[in-house]
Amino acid sequence: MTGLLTLMQQGGLIMWLLFIVALLQIYLFLQRWLTWPSLNWLPTASSQRPQLQRRAEHLLALNQLEKGLPLLKALVVITPLLGLTGTVTGMMLVFDGLSLGGAADPRRLSSGIARAILPTFASMAVVLLGMFFLSFWQRRARKTLQGH
């Protein structure tokens, strides 16, 4: 636990935002997992209904199965931008420290750069998590509808 807190403090405010995004992604995944709809409401293939009506039922069912995924998609899109923001602000602090300190200590400079890059690394991990969840649910929804 202290390792996580140290990591979060090193990365700054952006790391906390990324942590919240990761928790939200996990929440959306678990919520979707626990509330996966019963399959008895899905439309059945019947040749007696017009094709347009069957297509509308199919799209309505797909919409129901993909419920909550737009928020997950938005989180996947903004996460790299959060990481980049953390890196840019971290680098600004490093260069600000250099301008105030005069002489550049290589050890201090490399430590500052490492801290600045930390949010980008963390954002990539969170994006991979979100992309996995997103593709998992999209595949599952399509397979469910193809089976019916």
C-alpha positions as CSV (number, residue, x, y, z in Angstrom):
1,M,0.0,0.0,0.0
2,T,2.8,2.4,0.8
3,G,4.3,1.6,-2.6
4,L,1.1,2.7,-4.3
5,L,1.0,5.9,-2.4
6,T,4.6,6.6,-3.2
7,L,4.0,6.0,-6.8
8,M,0.9,8.3,-6.8
9,Q,2.8,11.1,-5.0
10,Q,5.6,10.9,-7.5
11,G,3.3,11.2,-10.5
12,G,1.2,14.0,-9.0
13,L,-2.4,14.8,-9.5
14,I,-2.7,13.1,-12.9
15,M,-1.8,9.8,-11.3
16,W,-4.8,10.1,-9.0
17,L,-7.0,10.9,-12.0
18,L,-5.6,7.8,-13.9
19,F,-6.3,5.7,-10.8
20,I,-9.9,6.9,-10.7
21,V,-10.3,6.2,-14.4
22,A,-8.9,2.6,-13.9
23,L,-11.3,2.1,-11.0
24,L,-14.2,3.4,-13.1
25,Q,-13.2,1.0,-16.0
26,I,-13.1,-1.9,-13.6
27,Y,-16.5,-0.9,-12.1
28,L,-18.1,-0.7,-15.6
29,F,-16.7,-4.1,-16.5
30,L,-17.9,-5.7,-13.3
31,Q,-21.3,-4.0,-13.5
32,R,-21.7,-5.3,-17.1
33,W,-20.6,-8.7,-16.0
34,L,-23.1,-8.9,-13.2
35,T,-26.0,-7.5,-15.1
36,W,-25.5,-9.3,-18.4
37,P,-29.0,-9.6,-19.7
38,S,-30.9,-12.8,-19.8
39,L,-31.0,-14.2,-23.4
40,N,-34.7,-14.9,-23.5
41,W,-35.5,-11.3,-24.6
42,L,-33.3,-11.5,-27.7
43,P,-35.2,-11.6,-31.0
44,T,-35.4,-15.0,-32.6
45,A,-34.9,-15.6,-36.2
46,S,-38.3,-15.9,-37.8
47,S,-39.0,-15.6,-41.5
48,Q,-42.6,-14.5,-40.8
49,R,-41.6,-10.9,-39.8
50,P,-40.4,-8.5,-42.4
51,Q,-36.7,-8.1,-42.8
52,L,-36.8,-4.4,-41.7
53,Q,-38.5,-5.4,-38.5
54,R,-36.0,-8.1,-37.8
55,R,-33.1,-5.7,-38.5
56,A,-34.6,-3.1,-36.1
57,E,-35.0,-5.8,-33.4
58,H,-31.4,-6.9,-33.9
59,L,-30.1,-3.3,-33.6
60,L,-32.2,-2.7,-30.5
61,A,-30.8,-5.9,-28.9
62,L,-27.3,-4.9,-29.8
63,N,-27.9,-1.5,-28.2
64,Q,-29.1,-3.2,-25.0
65,L,-26.1,-5.5,-25.0
66,E,-23.6,-2.6,-25.5
67,K,-25.2,-0.5,-22.8
68,G,-22.5,1.4,-20.8
69,L,-19.9,0.9,-23.5
70,P,-19.9,4.5,-24.7
71,L,-18.6,5.7,-21.3
72,L,-15.9,3.0,-21.4
73,K,-14.9,4.1,-25.0
74,A,-14.7,7.7,-23.8
75,L,-12.4,6.7,-20.9
76,V,-10.2,4.8,-23.3
77,V,-9.9,7.9,-25.5
78,I,-9.1,10.4,-22.8
79,T,-6.7,8.3,-20.8
80,P,-3.6,8.8,-23.1
81,L,-4.3,12.5,-23.1
82,L,-4.3,12.5,-19.3
83,G,-0.9,10.7,-19.3
84,L,0.5,13.2,-21.8
85,T,-0.7,16.1,-19.7
86,G,1.0,14.6,-16.7
87,T,4.2,14.2,-18.6
88,V,4.1,17.8,-20.0
89,T,3.4,19.3,-16.6
90,G,6.1,17.2,-15.0
91,M,8.7,18.3,-17.6
92,M,7.7,21.9,-17.1
93,L,8.4,21.4,-13.4
94,V,11.8,19.9,-14.2
95,F,12.8,22.8,-16.5
96,D,11.5,25.3,-14.0
97,G,13.7,23.7,-11.3
98,L,16.6,23.9,-13.7
99,S,16.1,27.5,-14.4
100,L,15.9,28.3,-10.6
101,G,18.8,26.1,-9.6
102,G,21.3,27.3,-12.1
103,A,23.6,24.3,-12.4
104,A,22.1,21.1,-13.7
105,D,22.7,18.1,-11.5
106,P,22.4,15.0,-13.8
107,R,21.1,12.8,-11.0
108,R,18.4,15.3,-10.1
109,L,17.6,15.9,-13.7
110,S,17.2,12.2,-14.6
111,S,15.0,11.7,-11.4
112,G,12.8,14.5,-12.5
113,I,12.4,13.2,-16.0
114,A,11.6,9.8,-14.7
115,R,8.9,11.2,-12.5
116,A,7.5,13.2,-15.5
117,I,7.3,10.1,-17.7
118,L,5.5,8.1,-15.0
119,P,2.0,9.4,-15.9
120,T,2.5,8.4,-19.5
121,F,3.5,4.9,-18.5
122,A,0.5,4.6,-16.2
123,S,-1.9,5.9,-18.8
124,M,-0.7,3.2,-21.3
125,A,-1.4,0.5,-18.7
126,V,-4.9,2.0,-18.0
127,V,-5.6,2.2,-21.7
128,L,-4.7,-1.4,-22.3
129,L,-7.0,-2.4,-19.5
130,G,-9.9,-0.4,-21.0
131,M,-9.3,-1.7,-24.5
132,F,-9.4,-5.2,-23.2
133,F,-12.7,-4.6,-21.4
134,L,-14.1,-2.8,-24.4
135,S,-13.2,-5.5,-27.0
136,F,-14.3,-8.2,-24.6
137,W,-17.8,-6.8,-24.3
138,Q,-18.2,-5.9,-28.0
139,R,-17.2,-9.4,-29.0
140,R,-19.5,-11.0,-26.5
141,A,-22.5,-8.8,-27.6
142,R,-21.9,-9.7,-31.2
143,K,-21.5,-13.4,-30.5
144,T,-24.6,-13.4,-28.5
145,L,-26.6,-11.9,-31.3
146,Q,-25.1,-14.1,-33.9
147,G,-26.2,-17.2,-31.9
148,H,-29.8,-16.0,-32.0
